[in-house]
Amino acid sequence: MLFLGLGVRIQEIILLIFPTPHFPTSPLPTPHTSHPTPHTLHPTPHTSHPTPHTLHPTPHTPHPTPHTLHPTCVLG
């Protein structure tokens, strides 16, 4: 305890002798601790719901109307 009190007194004497101390008494600048709010990307995965083109093929069934030639019998 004696040395602690003596150390404080020596520091006061040094401050009286040297008005500008070697150690700055001004508070140290508080470093800019940027609190990064990390962009937590909640990825909504693009689940493409493919609506498959179910082609219902309507088959082209050609209804042939046959040219039924009615022979006009030309009797001479």
Beta strands, then each sheet from edge to edge (+ up, - down):
end
